[in-house]
Amino acid sequence: MKKSTMLRKMVLSMALVAILMSCEMAGITGKSGDLSNLAGTFATEKSLASSNANSFLLNFDPSGGTVDSASKAVKVGQAYGELPVPTKVGFAFGGWHTEPDGRGNLVTDSSKVVANAGHTLYASWNFAPQKIYATAAILPDCFFFEFDADNVGKVAKVLLPLSENGYLQDGRVQYREVKYRLTSFIFDPSSGAMAGSTDSNEGVSYSFAGEYSPIVGFFGTIDKLDHGIKTSGSMGGTPVFPGMRVANYVGAATYQFDSSNSLLFSATINKDTNGVVGTWCESALGGTYSFHGTITGVADQDSIHISALPLPLFEPFIPGMTATGEGSYLDSGKKDISGTFTILFGGDELPSLLNATLER
């Protein structure tokens, strides 16, 4: 064998040994001569490196609140996925934004990652509402009441049934809207006290007073002055904050069991998060007293899913009462919802039907 050939083989052997030693030090193992295995390993490492190149660290700034998870890994072009929900005493979470103080773009679970580097999302917090959607009771009836809460000179609305038989007609919730100008409105952020009054429309006017918090909403009293005759009741409402895109549904439950009670509910869907919040009101024992509670849930493309609880003030009178409901949109415009509503109370499951319509 020629010396030049032997020298080349020695150089190649020494190079292969050096490669194998380097692989072993790097944690890559393989038998001598198993070049296909090494090639596969290098391809995997290259793929992981390429994948990691598109993965960045997302940080969460709770903006004065607290959050369980401070960061997560995200990839460019993919959805952010599940985002944590921070908390802040006395405030309602308004979503994650790309800039502080609610500026920039709102980011939800389904938003696509466009930043090509690590970045931070900032929690926004709501306190003062723009509007209150409420369910009210002035016995023997429950009804829908809403009012603007941003400044004086706005309006309040009462949604009244078209028939003495109630809101539900031919399988749909039907009503007539009566508007009132707010002649006074007071909101004290330090105490949460909120009160207002309307002008008279055909001899009828309203006034209300109670406490508000961005998390619980509004609860208080409502008075009606009808041609000089005053009647009073109670009212619970859900806040809508500036910048929110919402769809508010007003609904009624039809009990499928023996009861003289009637139940109305208001459910507000946040179009950006698909979250559902609302209130309900039940006129009980033939209208001798009323119960009030809250609604939470989620909406998807085809349906809505909700659960209901009584307000703490009423829980001692209906201990352990809970309810769940679900309904489907009846048309492509999502104007009407029909479904079922089950009340759990005293160890019994009490079935009901629910119908709701999108407020005009």
C-alpha positions as a Markdown table, in Angstrom:
| # | Residue | x | y | z |
|---|---|---|---|---|
| 1 | Met | 0.0 | 0.0 | 0.0 |
| 2 | Lys | 1.3 | 3.4 | -0.9 |
| 3 | Lys | 2.4 | 5.7 | 1.9 |
| 4 | Ser | 0.1 | 8.4 | 0.6 |
| 5 | Thr | -2.9 | 6.1 | 0.7 |
| 6 | Met | -2.1 | 5.0 | 4.3 |
| 7 | Leu | -1.6 | 8.6 | 5.4 |
| 8 | Arg | -5.0 | 9.6 | 4.0 |
| 9 | Lys | -6.7 | 6.7 | 5.8 |
| 10 | Met | -5.0 | 7.6 | 9.1 |
| 11 | Val | -6.2 | 11.2 | 8.7 |
| 12 | Leu | -9.7 | 10.1 | 8.0 |
| 13 | Ser | -9.7 | 7.7 | 11.0 |
| 14 | Met | -8.4 | 10.4 | 13.3 |
| 15 | Ala | -11.1 | 12.8 | 12.0 |
| 16 | Leu | -13.9 | 10.2 | 12.6 |
| 17 | Val | -12.6 | 9.6 | 16.1 |
| 18 | Ala | -12.6 | 13.3 | 16.8 |
| 19 | Ile | -16.2 | 13.6 | 15.6 |
| 20 | Leu | -17.4 | 10.7 | 17.7 |
| 21 | Met | -15.7 | 12.1 | 20.8 |
| 22 | Ser | -17.3 | 15.5 | 20.1 |
| 23 | Cys | -20.7 | 13.8 | 19.7 |
| 24 | Glu | -20.3 | 11.9 | 23.0 |
| 25 | Met | -19.3 | 15.1 | 24.8 |
| 26 | Ala | -22.4 | 16.8 | 23.4 |
| 27 | Gly | -24.6 | 13.9 | 24.6 |
| 28 | Ile | -25.1 | 12.4 | 21.2 |
| 29 | Thr | -24.4 | 8.7 | 21.1 |
| 30 | Gly | -24.1 | 6.1 | 18.3 |
| 31 | Lys | -22.1 | 3.1 | 17.3 |
| 32 | Ser | -19.0 | 3.5 | 15.2 |
| 33 | Gly | -19.9 | 3.5 | 11.6 |
| 34 | Asp | -23.6 | 4.2 | 12.3 |
| 35 | Leu | -23.6 | 7.3 | 10.2 |
| 36 | Ser | -27.3 | 7.1 | 9.4 |
| 37 | Asn | -28.1 | 7.3 | 13.2 |
| 38 | Leu | -25.8 | 10.3 | 13.5 |
| 39 | Ala | -27.4 | 12.0 | 10.5 |
| 40 | Gly | -30.9 | 11.5 | 12.0 |
| 41 | Thr | -29.7 | 12.9 | 15.3 |
| 42 | Phe | -28.3 | 16.0 | 13.7 |
| 43 | Ala | -31.5 | 16.4 | 11.7 |
| 44 | Thr | -33.5 | 16.3 | 14.9 |
| 45 | Glu | -31.3 | 18.8 | 16.6 |
| 46 | Lys | -31.6 | 21.1 | 13.5 |
| 47 | Ser | -35.4 | 20.7 | 13.6 |
| 48 | Leu | -35.5 | 21.6 | 17.3 |
| 49 | Ala | -33.3 | 24.6 | 16.8 |
| 50 | Ser | -35.6 | 25.8 | 14.0 |
| 51 | Ser | -38.6 | 25.2 | 16.2 |
| 52 | Asn | -37.1 | 27.1 | 19.1 |
| 53 | Ala | -36.2 | 29.9 | 16.8 |
| 54 | Asn | -39.9 | 30.7 | 16.4 |
| 55 | Ser | -40.7 | 30.3 | 20.1 |
| 56 | Phe | -40.6 | 33.3 | 22.4 |
| 57 | Leu | -41.3 | 34.0 | 26.1 |
| 58 | Leu | -44.5 | 35.9 | 26.7 |
| 59 | Asn | -44.7 | 37.9 | 30.0 |
| 60 | Phe | -47.8 | 38.9 | 31.9 |
| 61 | Asp | -47.9 | 42.3 | 33.7 |
| 62 | Pro | -50.9 | 42.4 | 36.0 |
| 63 | Ser | -50.7 | 46.2 | 36.2 |
| 64 | Gly | -51.1 | 46.4 | 40.0 |
| 65 | Gly | -53.0 | 43.1 | 40.4 |
| 66 | Thr | -51.8 | 39.5 | 40.9 |
| 67 | Val | -51.5 | 36.7 | 38.4 |
| 68 | Asp | -50.7 | 33.0 | 39.0 |
| 69 | Ser | -48.6 | 32.6 | 35.9 |
| 70 | Ala | -46.0 | 35.2 | 35.1 |
| 71 | Ser | -45.0 | 33.9 | 31.7 |
| 72 | Lys | -45.5 | 31.2 | 29.0 |
| 73 | Ala | -43.9 | 30.2 | 25.7 |
| 74 | Val | -45.7 | 31.2 | 22.5 |
| 75 | Lys | -44.9 | 30.7 | 18.8 |
| 76 | Val | -45.2 | 33.2 | 15.9 |
| 77 | Gly | -48.2 | 32.5 | 13.7 |
| 78 | Gln | -50.0 | 30.3 | 16.3 |
| 79 | Ala | -52.8 | 31.3 | 18.8 |
| 80 | Tyr | -51.8 | 32.5 | 22.2 |
| 81 | Gly | -53.8 | 29.7 | 23.8 |
| 82 | Glu | -55.1 | 29.8 | 27.3 |
| 83 | Leu | -54.3 | 33.1 | 29.1 |
| 84 | Pro | -54.3 | 33.5 | 32.9 |
| 85 | Val | -57.0 | 35.6 | 34.6 |
| 86 | Pro | -55.5 | 38.1 | 37.0 |
| 87 | Thr | -57.3 | 39.6 | 40.0 |
| 88 | Lys | -57.2 | 43.0 | 41.6 |
| 89 | Val | -59.2 | 44.0 | 44.7 |
| 90 | Gly | -62.1 | 46.3 | 43.8 |
| 91 | Phe | -61.7 | 46.0 | 40.0 |
| 92 | Ala | -63.0 | 43.9 | 37.1 |
| 93 | Phe | -60.5 | 42.4 | 34.7 |
| 94 | Gly | -60.8 | 44.1 | 31.3 |
| 95 | Gly | -58.5 | 41.8 | 29.3 |
| 96 | Trp | -54.9 | 41.6 | 28.2 |
| 97 | His | -53.5 | 44.4 | 26.0 |
| 98 | Thr | -50.3 | 44.9 | 24.0 |
| 99 | Glu | -49.7 | 48.2 | 25.8 |
| 100 | Pro | -50.4 | 49.5 | 29.3 |
| 101 | Asp | -53.6 | 51.2 | 30.5 |
| 102 | Gly | -55.8 | 49.3 | 28.0 |
| 103 | Arg | -54.0 | 50.8 | 25.0 |
| 104 | Gly | -52.8 | 48.8 | 22.0 |
| 105 | Asn | -54.6 | 45.7 | 20.8 |
| 106 | Leu | -56.8 | 43.4 | 22.9 |
| 107 | Val | -55.3 | 39.9 | 23.0 |
| 108 | Thr | -57.5 | 36.8 | 23.6 |
| 109 | Asp | -56.9 | 33.1 | 23.7 |
| 110 | Ser | -57.6 | 32.8 | 19.9 |
| 111 | Ser | -55.4 | 35.8 | 18.9 |
| 112 | Lys | -52.5 | 35.0 | 16.7 |
| 113 | Val | -48.9 | 35.8 | 17.8 |
| 114 | Val | -47.4 | 38.3 | 15.4 |
| 115 | Ala | -44.5 | 39.7 | 17.5 |
| 116 | Asn | -41.3 | 38.0 | 16.3 |
| 117 | Ala | -39.6 | 38.3 | 19.7 |
| 118 | Gly | -40.4 | 38.0 | 23.4 |
| 119 | His | -43.0 | 40.5 | 24.6 |
| 120 | Thr | -45.3 | 41.5 | 27.4 |
| 121 | Leu | -49.1 | 41.7 | 27.7 |
| 122 | Tyr | -50.6 | 44.2 | 30.2 |
| 123 | Ala | -53.8 | 43.6 | 32.2 |
| 124 | Ser | -56.4 | 46.3 | 32.0 |
| 125 | Trp | -58.8 | 47.0 | 34.8 |
| 126 | Asn | -62.3 | 48.4 | 34.8 |
| 127 | Phe | -64.1 | 50.4 | 37.5 |
| 128 | Ala | -66.6 | 53.0 | 36.3 |
| 129 | Pro | -69.3 | 51.5 | 34.1 |
| 130 | Gln | -70.8 | 52.9 | 30.9 |
| 131 | Lys | -74.1 | 51.2 | 31.2 |
| 132 | Ile | -76.0 | 48.9 | 33.6 |
| 133 | Tyr | -78.3 | 46.1 | 32.3 |
| 134 | Ala | -80.7 | 45.1 | 35.1 |
| 135 | Thr | -83.5 | 42.9 | 36.1 |
| 136 | Ala | -85.9 | 44.5 | 38.5 |
| 137 | Ala | -88.9 | 43.6 | 40.6 |
| 138 | Ile | -91.8 | 45.8 | 41.7 |
| 139 | Leu | -94.2 | 43.3 | 42.9 |
| 140 | Pro | -96.0 | 41.4 | 41.6 |
| 141 | Asp | -93.9 | 41.7 | 38.4 |
| 142 | Cys | -90.3 | 41.4 | 37.3 |
| 143 | Phe | -89.2 | 43.5 | 34.4 |
| 144 | Phe | -86.1 | 44.7 | 32.5 |
| 145 | Phe | -84.5 | 48.1 | 33.4 |
| 146 | Glu | -81.2 | 49.6 | 32.1 |
| 147 | Phe | -79.5 | 53.0 | 32.4 |
| 148 | Asp | -76.5 | 54.9 | 31.1 |
| 149 | Ala | -74.0 | 55.4 | 33.9 |
| 150 | Asp | -71.4 | 57.7 | 32.3 |
| 151 | Asn | -73.0 | 61.2 | 32.7 |
| 152 | Val | -76.2 | 63.1 | 33.2 |
| 153 | Gly | -78.4 | 63.7 | 30.2 |
| 154 | Lys | -78.4 | 60.1 | 29.0 |
| 155 | Val | -81.3 | 57.8 | 29.1 |
| 156 | Ala | -82.9 | 54.9 | 31.0 |
| 157 | Lys | -85.0 | 52.2 | 29.4 |
| 158 | Val | -87.8 | 50.0 | 30.6 |
| 159 | Leu | -88.6 | 46.9 | 28.6 |
| 160 | Leu | -92.3 | 45.9 | 29.2 |
| 161 | Pro | -94.2 | 42.8 | 28.0 |
| 162 | Leu | -96.5 | 43.2 | 25.1 |
| 163 | Ser | -99.2 | 41.1 | 26.8 |
| 164 | Glu | -100.6 | 40.8 | 30.3 |
| 165 | Asn | -99.6 | 37.1 | 29.9 |
| 166 | Gly | -95.9 | 38.0 | 30.1 |
| 167 | Tyr | -92.9 | 38.4 | 27.9 |
| 168 | Leu | -93.0 | 35.0 | 26.2 |
| 169 | Gln | -95.3 | 35.0 | 23.2 |
| 170 | Asp | -95.3 | 32.4 | 20.4 |
| 171 | Gly | -91.9 | 31.0 | 21.7 |
| 172 | Arg | -90.2 | 34.4 | 21.6 |
| 173 | Val | -89.5 | 37.1 | 24.2 |
| 174 | Gln | -91.4 | 40.1 | 23.0 |
| 175 | Tyr | -91.5 | 43.6 | 24.6 |
| 176 | Arg | -92.0 | 47.3 | 24.1 |
| 177 | Glu | -89.3 | 49.8 | 24.9 |
| 178 | Val | -90.1 | 52.9 | 26.9 |
| 179 | Lys | -87.3 | 55.5 | 27.2 |
| 180 | Tyr | -86.8 | 58.0 | 30.0 |
| 181 | Arg | -84.3 | 60.8 | 30.2 |
| 182 | Leu | -82.0 | 60.7 | 33.2 |
| 183 | Thr | -82.5 | 63.9 | 35.1 |
| 184 | Ser | -79.9 | 63.1 | 37.8 |
| 185 | Phe | -77.2 | 60.5 | 38.2 |
| 186 | Ile | -74.7 | 60.2 | 41.1 |
| 187 | Phe | -71.8 | 57.8 | 41.4 |
| 188 | Asp | -69.3 | 57.9 | 44.3 |
| 189 | Pro | -66.3 | 55.7 | 43.4 |
| 190 | Ser | -64.9 | 55.8 | 46.9 |
| 191 | Ser | -68.1 | 54.1 | 48.4 |
| 192 | Gly | -69.7 | 52.6 | 45.3 |
| 193 | Ala | -72.9 | 54.5 | 46.0 |
| 194 | Met | -74.9 | 54.9 | 42.8 |
| 195 | Ala | -78.3 | 56.7 | 42.4 |
| 196 | Gly | -80.4 | 58.3 | 39.7 |
| 197 | Ser | -83.8 | 59.5 | 38.7 |
| 198 | Thr | -85.7 | 59.9 | 35.4 |
| 199 | Asp | -88.1 | 62.5 | 34.0 |
| 200 | Ser | -91.8 | 61.6 | 33.6 |
| 201 | Asn | -93.0 | 59.8 | 30.5 |
| 202 | Glu | -96.8 | 59.7 | 30.2 |
| 203 | Gly | -97.1 | 60.2 | 33.9 |
| 204 | Val | -94.6 | 57.5 | 34.9 |
| 205 | Ser | -91.1 | 58.0 | 36.3 |
| 206 | Tyr | -88.4 | 55.9 | 38.1 |
| 207 | Ser | -85.7 | 56.4 | 40.6 |
| 208 | Phe | -83.0 | 54.0 | 41.9 |
| 209 | Ala | -80.3 | 53.9 | 44.6 |
| 210 | Gly | -77.8 | 51.2 | 45.6 |
| 211 | Glu | -74.3 | 50.0 | 45.7 |
| 212 | Tyr | -72.0 | 49.2 | 42.8 |
| 213 | Ser | -68.8 | 47.3 | 42.3 |
| 214 | Pro | -67.2 | 46.3 | 39.0 |
| 215 | Ile | -67.1 | 42.7 | 40.0 |
| 216 | Val | -70.5 | 42.2 | 41.6 |
| 217 | Gly | -72.4 | 44.9 | 39.6 |
| 218 | Phe | -75.2 | 47.0 | 41.0 |
| 219 | Phe | -77.9 | 46.1 | 43.6 |
| 220 | Gly | -80.3 | 48.3 | 45.2 |
| 221 | Thr | -83.9 | 49.7 | 45.3 |
| 222 | Ile | -86.0 | 51.0 | 42.5 |
| 223 | Asp | -89.1 | 53.2 | 42.9 |
| 224 | Lys | -91.9 | 53.8 | 40.3 |
| 225 | Leu | -94.1 | 56.9 | 40.4 |
| 226 | Asp | -97.2 | 56.2 | 38.3 |
| 227 | His | -99.6 | 59.2 | 38.2 |
| 228 | Gly | -98.7 | 60.1 | 41.8 |
| 229 | Ile | -98.8 | 56.5 | 43.2 |
| 230 | Lys | -95.4 | 55.2 | 44.4 |
| 231 | Thr | -94.4 | 51.6 | 44.4 |
| 232 | Ser | -91.0 | 50.2 | 45.3 |
| 233 | Gly | -88.9 | 47.1 | 44.7 |
| 234 | Ser | -85.4 | 45.8 | 44.2 |
| 235 | Met | -83.0 | 45.6 | 41.2 |
| 236 | Gly | -79.7 | 43.9 | 40.3 |
| 237 | Gly | -77.7 | 44.9 | 37.3 |
| 238 | Thr | -74.6 | 44.0 | 35.2 |
| 239 | Pro | -72.0 | 46.7 | 34.2 |
| 240 | Val | -70.8 | 47.3 | 30.7 |
| 241 | Phe | -67.5 | 49.1 | 30.5 |
| 242 | Pro | -66.2 | 51.6 | 27.9 |
| 243 | Gly | -64.8 | 50.0 | 24.8 |
| 244 | Met | -66.6 | 46.7 | 25.3 |
| 245 | Arg | -68.4 | 45.1 | 22.3 |
| 246 | Val | -71.5 | 43.4 | 23.7 |
| 247 | Ala | -74.7 | 41.7 | 22.8 |
| 248 | Asn | -77.4 | 41.8 | 25.5 |
| 249 | Tyr | -80.1 | 39.2 | 25.6 |
| 250 | Val | -83.3 | 39.4 | 27.6 |
| 251 | Gly | -84.9 | 36.1 | 28.5 |
| 252 | Ala | -87.6 | 34.2 | 30.4 |
| 253 | Ala | -87.8 | 30.7 | 31.9 |
| 254 | Thr | -90.9 | 28.6 | 31.5 |
| 255 | Tyr | -91.1 | 26.2 | 34.5 |
| 256 | Gln | -92.0 | 22.6 | 33.6 |
| 257 | Phe | -93.1 | 21.9 | 37.2 |
| 258 | Asp | -95.9 | 23.1 | 39.4 |
| 259 | Ser | -95.1 | 26.7 | 40.4 |
| 260 | Ser | -96.7 | 30.1 | 40.4 |
| 261 | Asn | -93.3 | 31.8 | 40.2 |
| 262 | Ser | -91.9 | 33.5 | 37.1 |
| 263 | Leu | -88.2 | 34.1 | 36.3 |
| 264 | Leu | -86.6 | 36.7 | 33.9 |
| 265 | Phe | -82.9 | 37.0 | 33.1 |
| 266 | Ser | -80.6 | 39.4 | 31.3 |
| 267 | Ala | -77.4 | 37.9 | 29.8 |
| 268 | Thr | -74.7 | 40.1 | 28.3 |
| 269 | Ile | -72.2 | 38.4 | 25.9 |
| 270 | Asn | -68.7 | 40.0 | 25.5 |
| 271 | Lys | -68.0 | 39.7 | 21.8 |
| 272 | Asp | -64.3 | 39.8 | 22.3 |
| 273 | Thr | -64.0 | 37.1 | 25.0 |
| 274 | Asn | -67.3 | 35.2 | 24.6 |
| 275 | Gly | -67.8 | 35.5 | 28.3 |
| 276 | Val | -71.4 | 35.8 | 29.6 |
| 277 | Val | -72.5 | 37.8 | 32.7 |
| 278 | Gly | -76.0 | 38.8 | 33.8 |
| 279 | Thr | -78.6 | 38.9 | 36.4 |
| 280 | Trp | -81.9 | 37.1 | 37.1 |
| 281 | Cys | -85.1 | 38.0 | 39.0 |
| 282 | Glu | -87.8 | 35.7 | 40.2 |
| 283 | Ser | -91.2 | 36.8 | 41.3 |
| 284 | Ala | -92.1 | 34.3 | 44.0 |
| 285 | Leu | -95.3 | 33.0 | 45.6 |
| 286 | Gly | -97.6 | 34.8 | 43.3 |
| 287 | Gly | -95.7 | 38.0 | 43.5 |
| 288 | Thr | -95.5 | 38.4 | 47.3 |
| 289 | Tyr | -91.7 | 38.7 | 47.2 |
| 290 | Ser | -88.8 | 38.4 | 44.8 |
| 291 | Phe | -85.4 | 36.7 | 44.6 |
| 292 | His | -82.3 | 38.0 | 42.7 |
| 293 | Gly | -79.1 | 36.5 | 41.5 |
| 294 | Thr | -76.2 | 36.5 | 39.0 |
| 295 | Ile | -75.5 | 34.6 | 35.8 |
| 296 | Thr | -72.1 | 33.6 | 34.4 |
| 297 | Gly | -71.2 | 31.5 | 31.4 |
| 298 | Val | -69.7 | 31.3 | 28.0 |
| 299 | Ala | -71.0 | 31.6 | 24.4 |
| 300 | Asp | -69.7 | 29.8 | 21.3 |
| 301 | Gln | -70.5 | 29.9 | 17.6 |
| 302 | Asp | -73.8 | 28.0 | 18.0 |
| 303 | Ser | -74.9 | 28.1 | 21.6 |
| 304 | Ile | -74.7 | 29.7 | 25.0 |
| 305 | His | -74.0 | 27.9 | 28.4 |
| 306 | Ile | -74.9 | 29.6 | 31.7 |
| 307 | Ser | -75.1 | 29.0 | 35.4 |
| 308 | Ala | -77.0 | 30.9 | 38.0 |
| 309 | Leu | -76.6 | 31.6 | 41.7 |
| 310 | Pro | -78.6 | 33.7 | 44.2 |
| 311 | Leu | -77.1 | 36.9 | 45.6 |
| 312 | Pro | -75.7 | 36.4 | 49.1 |
| 313 | Leu | -78.6 | 38.5 | 50.5 |
| 314 | Phe | -81.1 | 35.9 | 49.3 |
| 315 | Glu | -79.1 | 32.7 | 49.7 |
| 316 | Pro | -80.5 | 32.1 | 53.3 |
| 317 | Phe | -84.0 | 31.9 | 51.9 |
| 318 | Ile | -83.1 | 29.4 | 49.1 |
| 319 | Pro | -80.0 | 27.7 | 50.6 |
| 320 | Gly | -77.9 | 25.7 | 48.1 |
| 321 | Met | -79.9 | 26.7 | 45.1 |
| 322 | Thr | -78.0 | 26.6 | 41.8 |
| 323 | Ala | -79.1 | 26.4 | 38.2 |
| 324 | Thr | -77.6 | 25.6 | 34.8 |
| 325 | Gly | -78.9 | 26.3 | 31.3 |
| 326 | Glu | -77.9 | 26.0 | 27.7 |
| 327 | Gly | -79.5 | 27.2 | 24.5 |
| 328 | Ser | -78.9 | 27.3 | 20.8 |
| 329 | Tyr | -79.3 | 30.2 | 18.4 |
| 330 | Leu | -82.3 | 29.8 | 16.2 |
| 331 | Asp | -81.1 | 31.9 | 13.3 |
| 332 | Ser | -77.9 | 33.0 | 11.6 |
| 333 | Gly | -78.3 | 36.5 | 12.9 |
| 334 | Lys | -78.3 | 35.1 | 16.5 |
| 335 | Lys | -81.5 | 37.1 | 17.3 |
| 336 | Asp | -83.2 | 34.3 | 19.3 |
| 337 | Ile | -82.1 | 31.6 | 21.7 |
| 338 | Ser | -84.0 | 28.5 | 22.8 |
| 339 | Gly | -82.9 | 25.8 | 25.2 |
| 340 | Thr | -83.3 | 24.3 | 28.7 |
| 341 | Phe | -82.8 | 25.5 | 32.2 |
| 342 | Thr | -82.5 | 23.2 | 35.2 |
| 343 | Ile | -82.8 | 24.4 | 38.8 |
| 344 | Leu | -81.2 | 22.4 | 41.6 |
| 345 | Phe | -82.8 | 22.9 | 44.9 |
| 346 | Gly | -83.6 | 20.8 | 48.0 |
| 347 | Gly | -82.2 | 17.7 | 46.3 |
| 348 | Asp | -84.5 | 18.0 | 43.4 |
| 349 | Glu | -83.9 | 18.8 | 39.7 |
| 350 | Leu | -86.6 | 21.2 | 38.5 |
| 351 | Pro | -86.7 | 21.3 | 34.7 |
| 352 | Ser | -87.5 | 24.5 | 32.7 |
| 353 | Leu | -87.3 | 25.9 | 29.2 |
| 354 | Leu | -85.5 | 29.1 | 28.4 |
| 355 | Asn | -86.0 | 31.6 | 25.6 |
| 356 | Ala | -84.1 | 34.8 | 25.0 |
| 357 | Thr | -84.0 | 37.5 | 22.3 |
| 358 | Leu | -81.3 | 39.9 | 21.4 |
| 359 | Glu | -82.1 | 43.4 | 22.6 |
| 360 | Arg | -82.7 | 45.8 | 19.8 |
